[in-house]
Structures are given as C-alpha cells and as structure tokens.
Amino acid sequence: MAHIVIMGAGLDGMPAAYEMRAALPKEHKVTVVNAVDYFQFVPSNPWVAVGWRSREEVILKVGPLLGRKGINFIAKAVTQIDADGSKLVLDGGETVAYDYLVITT
C-alpha cells in the first residue's frame, strides 16, 4: 500500500487528489494537507470587494468534499519537508509519512 500526500488544496491540489483517488486501487491512501480547512476561489475576490458576492459564496469547505471521495484531509500548515525521511512536519510538530509527495502550493 502506498500513501500519496498532496500539499495544497487549491486549483491544482483538489483535481490532483480526485484523479489520484480515481486512478489508484482502494488499498492506496490519498491525503491532502492544507494550511486552512477551506478553498477560496481567488479570481472571485474582486466580486467580494465590490459586494457582488459574499465571502461565503466563494469559499468551499475542503474536508467534506474530499471525504466523500475517500480522501483524507489534514487542515494544518506544513512547516518542514523532510525529503530524506519521506515525511512532512506540520504546525505543532505532528508528522505525516508519505511514499509519494505531490506539491501543489
């Protein structure tokens, strides 16, 4: 079993996670790590600034979206990549081991 960790839950990370999960057998684990628990569609920020949209209309909660597809989610900032040890160090000291790391920040 391989553990694929994807850093970043934005325009690249979310599709990468969905495609990894769809392409790999279920015994492989896919995890997304992102500093915050939401995805904000940045091109919509001017709409929020001028009052054409509310912040809630341009924000999506990541955990439930990934969970529906069997993808794990960790909402913590990565403070260090330990490439030699094949692990990420998260804010607070927690570590996440990986077999493959995809960086989409």
Backbone as numpy.savetxt, mean C-alpha at the origin, in Angstrom:
# Nx Ny Nz CAx CAy CAz Cx Cy Cz
6.07 -20.74 -0.24 5.22 -19.56 -0.24 6.10 -18.32 -0.24
5.78 -17.38 -1.10 6.51 -16.12 -1.16 5.67 -15.01 -0.54
6.36 -14.05 0.03 5.68 -12.86 0.57 6.14 -11.67 -0.25
5.20 -11.07 -0.98 5.46 -9.90 -1.79 4.97 -8.68 -1.02
5.85 -7.72 -0.78 5.48 -6.50 -0.08 5.57 -5.35 -1.06
4.52 -4.54 -1.08 4.45 -3.39 -1.96 4.46 -2.14 -1.08
5.46 -1.29 -1.28 5.54 -0.02 -0.55 4.79 1.03 -1.34
3.74 1.57 -0.76 2.99 2.63 -1.41 1.63 2.15 -1.86
0.61 2.95 -1.55 -0.77 2.60 -1.92 -1.38 3.70 -2.78
-0.63 4.12 -3.78 -1.10 5.19 -4.66 -1.48 4.66 -6.02
-1.31 5.51 -7.03 -1.69 5.16 -8.39 -0.91 3.98 -8.96
0.25 3.69 -8.42 1.02 2.54 -8.86 0.86 1.34 -7.92
0.86 1.61 -6.63 0.82 0.53 -5.64 -0.48 -0.26 -5.62
-1.60 0.43 -5.72 -2.89 -0.27 -5.68 -3.04 -1.22 -6.88
-2.82 -0.76 -8.12 -2.92 -1.70 -9.24 -1.88 -2.82 -9.16
-0.67 -2.51 -8.68 0.34 -3.55 -8.54 -0.13 -4.63 -7.58
-0.72 -4.22 -6.47 -1.22 -5.19 -5.49 -2.33 -6.05 -6.08
-3.28 -5.41 -6.75 -4.39 -6.15 -7.36 -3.88 -7.14 -8.41
-2.94 -6.70 -9.23 -2.44 -7.59 -10.28 -1.61 -8.72 -9.72
-0.81 -8.45 -8.68 -0.04 -9.51 -8.02 -0.98 -10.56 -7.45
-2.00 -10.09 -6.74 -2.94 -11.03 -6.12 -3.65 -11.88 -7.17
-4.03 -11.26 -8.29 -4.73 -11.99 -9.35 -3.80 -12.99 -10.05
-2.53 -12.66 -10.17 -1.60 -13.50 -10.93 -1.00 -14.64 -10.12
-0.94 -14.48 -8.80 -0.25 -15.47 -7.96 -1.22 -16.45 -7.31
-0.79 -17.69 -7.14 -1.61 -18.64 -6.38 -1.84 -18.14 -4.96
-2.92 -18.59 -4.36 -3.33 -18.09 -3.03 -2.33 -18.36 -1.92
-1.44 -19.34 -2.09 -0.48 -19.61 -1.01 0.57 -18.50 -0.88
0.68 -17.64 -1.88 1.58 -16.50 -1.79 0.86 -15.34 -1.10
1.60 -14.62 -0.29 1.04 -13.52 0.50 1.43 -12.18 -0.13
0.45 -11.30 -0.26 0.69 -9.96 -0.79 0.32 -8.96 0.31
1.23 -8.04 0.60 1.02 -7.03 1.63 1.38 -5.65 1.08
0.52 -4.68 1.35 0.80 -3.30 0.98 1.11 -2.54 2.26
2.17 -1.73 2.23 2.56 -0.89 3.36 2.49 0.56 2.89
1.78 1.39 3.63 1.62 2.80 3.27 1.62 3.63 4.55
2.16 4.82 4.49 2.28 5.66 5.68 0.93 6.05 6.28
-0.10 6.15 5.45 -1.43 6.51 5.93 -2.44 5.45 5.47
-3.63 5.47 6.06 -4.62 4.43 5.76 -5.57 4.80 4.63
-5.21 5.80 3.84 -6.08 6.24 2.76 -5.28 6.54 1.50
-5.99 6.56 0.40 -5.45 6.98 -0.89 -6.15 8.28 -1.26
-5.37 9.27 -1.60 -5.94 10.56 -2.00 -5.62 10.80 -3.46
-6.65 11.01 -4.26 -6.45 11.27 -5.68 -5.97 12.71 -5.84
-4.66 12.88 -5.90 -4.01 14.20 -5.87 -4.50 15.13 -6.99
-4.73 14.65 -8.21 -5.21 15.57 -9.24 -6.53 16.27 -8.89
-7.25 15.74 -7.92 -8.51 16.37 -7.50 -8.33 17.45 -6.44
-7.12 17.62 -5.92 -6.90 18.61 -4.87 -7.35 20.02 -5.25
-7.13 20.48 -6.50 -7.64 21.82 -6.84 -9.16 21.92 -6.71
-9.87 20.84 -7.00 -11.33 20.84 -6.84 -11.72 21.07 -5.39
-10.96 20.45 -4.49 -11.22 20.62 -3.06 -10.92 22.07 -2.67
-9.83 22.60 -3.19 -9.42 23.96 -2.85 -10.46 25.01 -3.25
-11.13 24.79 -4.37 -12.13 25.77 -4.84 -13.55 25.40 -4.44
-13.70 24.31 -3.67 -15.01 23.94 -3.16 -15.87 23.12 -4.10
-15.31 22.61 -5.20 -16.08 21.79 -6.13 -16.25 20.36 -5.63
-15.38 19.91 -4.74 -15.46 18.59 -4.12 -15.06 18.74 -2.66
-15.55 17.82 -1.83 -15.10 17.79 -0.44 -13.91 16.83 -0.35
-13.15 16.95 0.70 -11.99 16.04 0.89 -12.46 14.59 0.89
-13.59 14.32 1.50 -14.12 12.96 1.58 -14.40 12.37 0.19
-14.67 13.22 -0.78 -14.96 12.75 -2.13 -13.71 12.36 -2.93
-12.55 12.75 -2.45 -11.32 12.42 -3.17 -10.41 11.50 -2.36
-10.93 10.94 -1.27 -10.19 10.04 -0.38 -10.87 8.67 -0.39
-10.05 7.61 -0.44 -10.55 6.25 -0.31 -9.79 5.55 0.81
-10.49 4.84 1.68 -9.86 4.03 2.71 -9.26 2.79 2.05
-7.99 2.57 2.23 -7.25 1.52 1.53 -7.52 0.13 2.10
-7.52 -0.01 3.41 -7.63 -1.33 4.05 -8.80 -2.16 3.56
-10.03 -1.63 3.58 -11.16 -2.43 3.12 -11.08 -2.81 1.64
-10.56 -1.92 0.81 -10.44 -2.21 -0.62 -9.48 -3.36 -0.88
-8.35 -3.35 -0.19 -7.38 -4.42 -0.35 -7.86 -5.71 0.31
-8.47 -5.58 1.47 -8.95 -6.75 2.20 -9.93 -7.59 1.40
-10.78 -6.94 0.63 -11.75 -7.66 -0.21 -11.08 -8.58 -1.23
-9.85 -8.25 -1.57 -9.11 -9.04 -2.56 -8.12 -10.01 -1.91
-8.12 -10.07 -0.58 -7.20 -10.97 0.11 -5.78 -10.43 0.21
-5.67 -9.10 0.19 -4.38 -8.43 0.27 -4.26 -7.81 1.67
-3.14 -8.06 2.33 -2.90 -7.50 3.66 -2.51 -6.03 3.53
-2.81 -5.28 4.58 -2.49 -3.85 4.57 -1.93 -3.42 5.92
-0.85 -2.65 5.87 -0.25 -2.09 7.07 -0.15 -0.58 6.86
-0.81 0.18 7.74 -0.79 1.64 7.65 0.26 2.20 8.60
1.51 2.10 8.20 2.63 2.64 8.98 3.71 3.09 8.00
4.42 4.13 8.39 5.52 4.62 7.56 6.70 3.67 7.62
7.35 3.49 6.49 8.60 2.73 6.43 9.73 3.69 6.79
10.53 3.30 7.78 11.64 4.15 8.21 12.98 3.65 7.69
13.01 2.37 7.27 14.26 1.82 6.77 13.97 0.60 5.90
14.74 0.47 4.84 14.74 -0.76 4.04 16.02 -1.50 4.35
15.89 -2.70 4.89 17.04 -3.55 5.17 17.11 -4.57 4.04
17.76 -4.17 2.93 17.81 -5.03 1.74 18.58 -6.31 2.03
19.65 -6.24 2.78 20.43 -7.44 3.10 19.62 -8.44 3.92
18.78 -7.91 4.81 17.95 -8.77 5.66 16.58 -9.04 5.08
16.27 -8.49 3.91 14.97 -8.65 3.25 13.82 -8.30 4.19
13.91 -7.10 4.78 12.83 -6.66 5.65 12.72 -5.15 5.65
11.54 -4.67 5.99 11.28 -3.25 6.18 11.21 -2.98 7.66
11.69 -1.84 8.08 11.52 -1.38 9.45 10.47 -0.28 9.40
9.45 -0.43 10.22 8.34 0.51 10.24 8.45 1.48 11.40
7.71 2.57 11.30 7.63 3.54 12.39 7.22 2.80 13.66
7.99 2.93 14.72 7.73 2.21 15.97 8.61 0.99 16.14
9.38 0.63 15.10 10.32 -0.48 15.22 9.87 -1.83 14.71
8.59 -1.98 14.42 8.08 -3.25 13.88 8.77 -3.53 12.54
8.99 -4.82 12.24 9.60 -5.19 10.96 8.64 -6.05 10.15
8.80 -5.98 8.84 8.03 -6.81 7.92 9.02 -7.48 6.98
9.10 -8.81 7.07 9.99 -9.57 6.19 9.33 -9.76 4.83
10.14 -9.82 3.81 9.61 -10.03 2.46 10.54 -10.93 1.66
9.98 -11.56 0.65 10.77 -12.30 -0.33 11.03 -11.40 -1.55
10.01 -10.58 -1.87 10.11 -9.64 -2.99 9.55 -8.30 -2.53
10.23 -7.23 -2.89 9.80 -5.90 -2.52 9.54 -5.09 -3.80
8.37 -4.48 -3.87 8.02 -3.60 -4.98 7.87 -2.20 -4.38
8.67 -1.25 -4.86 8.63 0.11 -4.33 7.86 0.99 -5.32
6.72 1.52 -4.85 5.85 2.33 -5.72 5.54 3.67 -5.09
6.47 4.20 -4.34 6.22 5.47 -3.66 6.39 6.64 -4.58
